[in-house]
Amino acid sequence: MYHLVSYDFNANIHLYRWNELNILLDVNSGAIHLLDELAYDFITCLMKNQGDFYLAVEECSLRYPSSEIMEVANEILAAYEAGEIFTPEEDLTLDLSILPIKALCLNVAHAC
């Protein structure tokens, strides 16, 4: 978890503010999280640094006390280990050859 280099944050995480709420949606797990300001900023830094956990901690340490940053970092790690955040994409394979054809439409255009 400390370095999520190959994780596609833009596709898998939606982080936004709405009516004074900080909301994070993990697309793959469907988990919705309400965040405080520090957690919102930390995840923003994590996304900006392409998943480099240490750079995110370093960047947030300029604005917040280190004890609070480590508390948020531990909570994020616990959510990651529980499969509630930064979950991997599932490989979906759909075999259309086993589905029967229900209808077939033919559109023919002709000049009169």
Secondary structure, DSSP 8 states (H G I E B T S, - for coil): --B-TT--HHHHEEEEEETTEEEEEETTT--EEEE-HHHHHHHHHHHHTTTBHHHHHHHHTTTS-HHHHHHHHHHHHHHHHTTSSS---------GGGS-------------
